[in-house]
Amino acid sequence: MSTTRTFALDDLRRILLEGAGAEEGVDLDGDILDTYFDELGYESLALLETGGRIEREYGITLDDSALTDAVTPRQLIAVVNEHITAAAEAAA
């Protein structure tokens, strides 16, 4: 039985708010899965901070391209979950 923790949109929202806050007028509670990070007010430095927080919390290592290639929350969530799964399989 697997107890692998998954990374979801609510986790991303929380980490984004903890690390960089939210720009005025941006509603992270809306349907943001396919909204570009720059439209949400998150530039590369904020995403690097977000990536660092994800790495520490989930015990994974994201390469720089994982953060730069994922331009929407949906893409970043998928990449993080791939890394979590790979880390769990490597540890098994």
CYANA upper distance limits for C-alpha pairs under 8 A (distance plus 0.5 A):
  4 THR  CA     84 ILE  CA      8.04
  4 THR  CA     85 THR  CA      7.65
  4 THR  CA     88 ALA  CA      7.19
  5 ARG  CA     84 ILE  CA      8.05
  6 THR  CA     81 ASN  CA      6.54
  6 THR  CA     84 ILE  CA      7.72
  7 PHE  CA     11 ASP  CA      6.66
  7 PHE  CA     12 LEU  CA      7.98
  7 PHE  CA     77 ILE  CA      6.76
  7 PHE  CA     80 VAL  CA      7.21
  7 PHE  CA     81 ASN  CA      6.37
  8 ALA  CA     12 LEU  CA      6.98
  8 ALA  CA     77 ILE  CA      6.87
  9 LEU  CA     13 ARG  CA      6.64
  9 LEU  CA     33 LEU  CA      8.09
  9 LEU  CA     73 PRO  CA      7.80
  9 LEU  CA     74 ARG  CA      8.35
  9 LEU  CA     77 ILE  CA      7.52
 10 ASP  CA     14 ARG  CA      6.70
 11 ASP  CA     15 ILE  CA      6.72
 12 LEU  CA     16 LEU  CA      6.49
 12 LEU  CA     73 PRO  CA      8.08
 12 LEU  CA     77 ILE  CA      8.03
 13 ARG  CA     17 LEU  CA      6.67
 13 ARG  CA     28 LEU  CA      7.06
 13 ARG  CA     29 ASP  CA      8.40
 14 ARG  CA     18 GLU  CA      6.59
 15 ILE  CA     19 GLY  CA      6.45
 15 ILE  CA     50 THR  CA      6.82
 15 ILE  CA     53 ARG  CA      7.46
 15 ILE  CA     54 ILE  CA      7.95
 16 LEU  CA     20 ALA  CA      6.21
 16 LEU  CA     21 GLY  CA      6.79
 16 LEU  CA     22 ALA  CA      8.15
 16 LEU  CA     46 ALA  CA      8.47
 16 LEU  CA     50 THR  CA      6.54
 17 LEU  CA     21 GLY  CA      4.51
 17 LEU  CA     22 ALA  CA      6.57
 19 GLY  CA     46 ALA  CA      7.79
 19 GLY  CA     49 GLU  CA      6.94
 19 GLY  CA     50 THR  CA      6.70
 19 GLY  CA     53 ARG  CA      8.20
 20 ALA  CA     42 TYR  CA      8.40
 20 ALA  CA     46 ALA  CA      6.43
 20 ALA  CA     49 GLU  CA      8.32
 20 ALA  CA     50 THR  CA      8.38
 22 ALA  CA     26 VAL  CA      6.91
 22 ALA  CA     28 LEU  CA      8.26
 22 ALA  CA     40 LEU  CA      8.39
 22 ALA  CA     41 GLY  CA      7.67
 23 GLU  CA     40 LEU  CA      8.01
 23 GLU  CA     41 GLY  CA      6.49
 26 VAL  CA     40 LEU  CA      6.68
 26 VAL  CA     41 GLY  CA      8.17
 28 LEU  CA     32 ILE  CA      7.10
 28 LEU  CA     40 LEU  CA      8.42
 32 ILE  CA     73 PRO  CA      7.45
 33 LEU  CA     72 THR  CA      6.92
 33 LEU  CA     73 PRO  CA      5.46
 33 LEU  CA     74 ARG  CA      5.32
 34 ASP  CA     72 THR  CA      5.90
 34 ASP  CA     73 PRO  CA      6.90
 34 ASP  CA     74 ARG  CA      6.52
 35 THR  CA     39 GLU  CA      7.22
 35 THR  CA     40 LEU  CA      7.65
 35 THR  CA     72 THR  CA      6.07
 35 THR  CA     73 PRO  CA      7.61
 36 TYR  CA     40 LEU  CA      7.10
 36 TYR  CA     71 VAL  CA      5.99
 36 TYR  CA     72 THR  CA      5.14
 36 TYR  CA     73 PRO  CA      7.99
 37 PHE  CA     41 GLY  CA      6.87
 37 PHE  CA     42 TYR  CA      5.71
 37 PHE  CA     43 GLU  CA      7.48
 37 PHE  CA     71 VAL  CA      6.35
 37 PHE  CA     72 THR  CA      6.05
 37 PHE  CA     73 PRO  CA      7.65
 38 ASP  CA     42 TYR  CA      5.53
 38 ASP  CA     43 GLU  CA      6.11
 42 TYR  CA     46 ALA  CA      6.12
 42 TYR  CA     47 LEU  CA      6.99
 43 GLU  CA     47 LEU  CA      6.81
 44 SER  CA     48 LEU  CA      6.61
 44 SER  CA     68 THR  CA      8.00
 45 LEU  CA     49 GLU  CA      6.80
 46 ALA  CA     50 THR  CA      6.64
 47 LEU  CA     51 GLY  CA      6.48
 47 LEU  CA     67 LEU  CA      7.33
 48 LEU  CA     52 GLY  CA      6.72
 48 LEU  CA     67 LEU  CA      7.53
 49 GLU  CA     53 ARG  CA      6.80
 50 THR  CA     54 ILE  CA      6.70
 51 GLY  CA     55 GLU  CA      6.60
 51 GLY  CA     62 LEU  CA      7.54
 51 GLY  CA     67 LEU  CA      7.37
 52 GLY  CA     56 ARG  CA      6.76
 53 ARG  CA     57 GLU  CA      6.59
 54 ILE  CA     58 TYR  CA      6.33
 54 ILE  CA     59 GLY  CA      8.38
 54 ILE  CA     60 ILE  CA      8.20
 55 GLU  CA     59 GLY  CA      5.86
 55 GLU  CA     60 ILE  CA      5.31
 55 GLU  CA     61 THR  CA      6.03
 55 GLU  CA     62 LEU  CA      7.30
 56 ARG  CA     60 ILE  CA      7.62
 58 TYR  CA     84 ILE  CA      7.78
 60 ILE  CA     83 HIS  CA      7.04
 60 ILE  CA     84 ILE  CA      6.96
 60 ILE  CA     87 ALA  CA      7.32
 61 THR  CA     83 HIS  CA      8.03
 62 LEU  CA     66 ALA  CA      6.55
 62 LEU  CA     67 LEU  CA      7.85
 62 LEU  CA     80 VAL  CA      8.13
 62 LEU  CA     83 HIS  CA      7.87
 63 ASP  CA     67 LEU  CA      7.66
 64 ASP  CA     68 THR  CA      6.83
 65 SER  CA     69 ASP  CA      5.98
 66 ALA  CA     70 ALA  CA      6.63
 66 ALA  CA     76 LEU  CA      7.99
 66 ALA  CA     79 VAL  CA      7.14
 67 LEU  CA     71 VAL  CA      8.35
 67 LEU  CA     76 LEU  CA      7.58
 70 ALA  CA     75 GLN  CA      5.44
 70 ALA  CA     76 LEU  CA      5.49
 70 ALA  CA     79 VAL  CA      8.13
 71 VAL  CA     75 GLN  CA      7.09
 71 VAL  CA     76 LEU  CA      7.72
 72 THR  CA     76 LEU  CA      6.86
 73 PRO  CA     77 ILE  CA      6.49
 74 ARG  CA     78 ALA  CA      6.77
 75 GLN  CA     79 VAL  CA      6.79
 76 LEU  CA     80 VAL  CA      6.61
 77 ILE  CA     81 ASN  CA      6.62
 78 ALA  CA     82 GLU  CA      6.68
 79 VAL  CA     83 HIS  CA      6.86
 80 VAL  CA     84 ILE  CA      6.68
 81 ASN  CA     85 THR  CA      6.56
 82 GLU  CA     86 ALA  CA      6.62
 83 HIS  CA     87 ALA  CA      6.55
 84 ILE  CA     88 ALA  CA      6.66
 85 THR  CA     89 GLU  CA      6.65
 86 ALA  CA     90 ALA  CA      6.58
 87 ALA  CA     91 ALA  CA      6.68
 88 ALA  CA     92 ALA  CA      6.75
